[in-house]
Amino acid sequence: MKRGEIYRTSQKIPERGHKPGFYVIVSRNFIASNQDVATVICAPVYTEILGLRSEVVLDANAGLPHICAIRCDFLMLMFKKKLTHLAGSLPTHKVRELDAALRYALELGS
């Protein structure tokens, strides 16, 4: 696992209306790739785009079936074992957009 990878869950997630969903890993690579760490911080991906500064819009080139948005306002801790299907990885320019959206969502300044 690496930061910026997009995974689909196979399990139904209560916070997603008891449906599987897509998540982007936002934990740093040391945590994401460490086999001794069972969890990672993820940002959920939604098909509804709200136009928020805390969102990153993705198109089908990211490996997802629809145009969608990463929502950095709703970060969650996920067990790695629940992230079962690698859908794709964010290109470098989208990782930079993710960084900016996270800074905004967490009020970390510029």
C-alpha positions, 0 to 999 in steps of 0.5 A: 500500500502507498499514499495516493492509492485508491482502494475499494472495500469488499465489506459493507461500511455503515458510514456509507449506507452499508455499501462498499466504497472507494477510499484514497490512502492519505497516511504517509508511506511509512505507515501505509507500507508498514506490515506491522501497522494494521490501519491507515487514514483514508479519505472517502470517494463520492460520486456526488461532487459538491465543489468544495475546496476540500474535495479533489475531483477525479475522472475515469483515468484514476481507475474509477467507474465514474467522475467523482470526488475525494472528500477530505473533510471526512477522513477515517481510520480503516483497517488495511484488510478491509481495503481489498481491491486496488482500483488505481493510483493518483497521478502526481498532480492529483496528489498535490491537489489532495495535499492542498485539500487536506491542508484546507480541510484540517486548517493547516494554512498554506 
